[in-house]
Amino acid sequence: MNYKEETRNSYNKNARKFSEKFLELMDLKKRGEFQRFISLIPGKKILDLGCGSGDHAYFFQQKGLDVIAVDISEEMINLCKKKGINAFIMDIEDLKFEDNTFDGIWAVTSLLHIPKSKLPAVIDKLHKILKKNGILHVCVKEGIGEKIIKDEDKNTRRFFAFWQEEEILKLFRGNFAIISSEKAGLGKTIFLQFFFKKPN
């Protein structure tokens, strides 16, 4: 299996386990990025990119936003649909949306599954499908390099790319204006969080 098939296979086989783990991490009192995203977007139509089991998409939907959620894992999309989310199986490297569709794109721990060599093309597409003044929120893991890593059960594996702050800023700078950049720690993992804006 290649990096994409391995990652999809992991999320399909471990969908419920990952879903429970991700829900535990959704402590809204500690995670101000949710409300900040809502306050920054110029309209209500958003894309949850790599939505997993849909907890984030469901939160935004409950806040009155018009949410479309996509993920490469069929099982994750099934969990989304059970929550009443407008969700589709879709590859981040091959997004099927018209230009200027979304007011905001929520890309939390999803772009970290894209190889570094392929990310510039994804960024170009995200720029196209965002409306002018649209907001892009990105969260990736801090580190160096990229590799396929065994999951806790040792039976499945996922691909991860690890990033330095300036690496990400340099990549996005051509298409987006930077609003903010910060680091957030969770156990031994440091997450890099960015808010970008598509200029007029």
C-alpha positions in Angstrom: 0.0 0.0 0.0 1.1 3.6 -0.6 1.0 6.4 1.9 -2.5 7.4 1.1 -3.9 3.8 1.1 -2.2 3.1 4.4 -3.7 6.2 6.0 -7.2 5.6 4.7 -7.0 2.0 5.8 -6.0 3.1 9.3 -8.9 5.6 9.6 -11.4 3.0 8.2 -10.3 0.2 10.6 -10.0 2.5 13.7 -12.8 4.9 13.0 -14.7 4.5 16.3 -11.5 4.5 18.4 -10.1 7.6 16.7 -13.6 9.2 17.0 -13.6 8.7 20.7 -10.0 10.0 21.1 -10.6 13.1 19.0 -13.8 14.0 20.9 -11.9 13.9 24.2 -9.5 16.6 22.7 -12.4 18.9 21.9 -12.3 21.0 25.0 -13.9 24.2 23.8 -12.9 26.1 27.0 -9.2 25.5 26.1 -9.6 25.8 22.3 -10.3 29.4 21.4 -9.7 28.7 17.7 -13.3 27.5 17.2 -14.9 30.8 18.3 -12.1 32.8 16.6 -12.8 31.1 13.3 -16.5 31.9 13.5 -15.7 35.5 14.3 -13.3 35.9 11.4 -15.2 34.3 8.5 -17.1 36.8 6.3 -20.1 34.5 5.7 -21.5 31.1 6.8 -20.4 28.6 4.2 -17.4 26.6 5.4 -15.5 23.4 4.5 -14.3 21.0 7.1 -11.2 19.6 5.3 -10.4 16.1 6.6 -13.3 16.1 9.0 -12.8 12.7 10.7 -16.0 11.7 12.5 -17.4 15.2 12.3 -17.3 16.6 15.8 -15.9 19.9 14.6 -18.4 20.0 11.7 -21.3 19.3 14.0 -20.2 22.1 16.4 -20.1 24.6 13.5 -23.4 23.3 12.2 -25.0 23.8 15.6 -23.7 27.4 15.5 -25.7 28.1 12.4 -23.0 27.7 9.8 -23.5 26.0 6.4 -21.0 23.1 6.6 -19.7 20.7 4.0 -17.3 18.1 5.4 -14.9 15.9 3.5 -12.6 13.0 4.4 -10.8 10.2 2.5 -12.1 7.6 5.0 -15.5 6.0 4.1 -16.0 4.9 7.7 -15.4 8.4 9.1 -17.9 9.8 6.5 -20.4 7.3 7.7 -20.0 8.5 11.3 -20.5 12.1 10.1 -23.7 11.3 8.3 -25.1 9.7 11.4 -24.7 13.1 13.0 -26.7 14.8 10.2 -23.6 16.3 8.6 -23.4 17.1 4.9 -20.3 14.9 4.4 -18.6 13.4 1.3 -15.7 11.0 0.6 -13.1 13.1 -1.0 -9.3 13.2 -1.4 -7.7 16.5 -0.2 -5.4 16.2 -3.2 -8.3 16.2 -5.6 -11.0 18.5 -4.3 -14.1 18.8 -6.4 -15.4 22.3 -5.7 -16.0 25.4 -7.8 -13.8 28.4 -7.3 -15.0 31.0 -4.7 -17.3 28.5 -2.9 -16.4 28.9 0.8 -16.2 31.7 3.3 -13.9 29.6 5.5 -11.9 26.4 5.4 -11.2 24.5 8.6 -8.1 22.3 8.1 -7.3 20.9 11.5 -4.8 17.9 11.6 -5.6 17.0 8.0 -2.9 18.6 5.9 -0.3 16.8 8.0 -1.3 13.7 6.1 -0.2 15.3 2.8 3.4 14.8 1.6 5.4 18.0 1.6 6.0 17.8 -2.2 2.3 17.7 -2.8 1.2 20.5 -0.4 1.8 23.5 -2.7 -0.8 22.2 -5.2 -3.3 21.7 -2.4 -2.7 25.2 -1.2 -3.3 26.6 -4.7 -6.6 24.7 -4.8 -7.7 26.0 -1.3 -6.9 29.5 -2.4 -9.2 29.0 -5.5 -12.2 27.6 -3.6 -12.1 30.3 -0.9 -13.9 33.5 -1.5 -12.1 36.8 -1.3 -11.5 37.7 2.4 -12.2 34.0 3.2 -10.4 32.5 6.2 -8.3 29.4 6.3 -7.4 27.8 9.6 -4.6 25.2 9.6 -3.3 23.0 12.4 -0.3 20.7 11.9 2.3 19.0 14.1 5.6 20.5 14.8 8.7 18.5 13.8 11.1 17.6 11.0 10.6 15.4 7.9 7.8 13.0 7.0 7.2 9.3 7.5 4.7 6.5 7.9 4.1 5.7 11.6 2.6 2.7 13.2 -0.6 3.3 15.1 -0.9 2.3 18.8 -2.4 -1.1 17.9 0.7 -1.8 15.7 -1.6 -3.2 13.0 -2.2 -0.1 11.0 0.0 2.9 9.9 -0.5 6.5 8.9 1.6 8.9 6.9 2.6 12.2 8.7 4.4 15.3 7.6 6.0 17.3 10.4 6.5 21.1 10.0 8.4 24.0 11.3 6.6 27.3 11.6 8.6 29.2 9.0 8.2 26.3 6.6 4.4 26.6 6.7 4.5 30.4 6.5 6.7 30.4 3.5 4.5 27.9 1.6 1.3 29.8 2.3 2.7 33.3 1.9 2.2 33.4 -1.9 -1.5 32.8 -1.7 -2.6 34.0 1.7 -2.1 36.8 4.2 -1.1 35.6 7.6 -3.4 36.7 10.5 -1.8 34.8 13.3 0.5 31.9 14.2 0.9 30.2 17.5 2.0 26.9 19.1 -0.1 24.7 21.4 1.2 21.8 23.4 -0.7 18.6 24.0 1.4 16.0 25.9 4.6 15.6 24.0 3.1 17.0 20.8 3.4 20.6 19.7 0.8 21.8 17.3 1.3 24.7 15.0 -1.9 26.7 14.5 -2.4 29.4 11.8 -5.1 31.7 10.6 -4.8 32.9 7.0 -6.9 35.2 4.9 -7.4 35.3 1.1 -6.7 38.8 0.2 -9.0 41.0 -1.9 
